[in-house]
C-alpha cells in the first residue's frame, strides 16, 4: 500500500498564541486513535515554532546557515502525518477529517504527497 506524507502548513502570525485548545487536542487525539486502529497513521507530530529552528541552504557550491525566526516566511510547516492508505483519495479523506477537527479561527493547509518507493 502506498505511503503519503501530509505536510501541515500554518501561518505562525495567525495561530493562537496559546496554541491548540484542550478541546482541539481531545478531538485530534480521538481521530489519531481511530487512524492508528485502522492501520492508516504510521507517525505524526507537531513542530516547534520557526524561532527555534535553523535553515541550512546550499546554492552555488556554498552553504549558509540561518537561525529562526524566519520573518520572510508567512506559511510554515507546523507538523506532519505519515499515512499508509490504499490510494491518494483515501489519504485526502483522512486529511480532510484532520482539518475539520480544528476550530474556525485556525487557518491550516495540508499538502498530501506520495512517497517514492524503491
Order of alpha helices (4+ residues) and beta strands (2+ residues): beta-alpha-beta-beta-beta-beta-alpha-beta
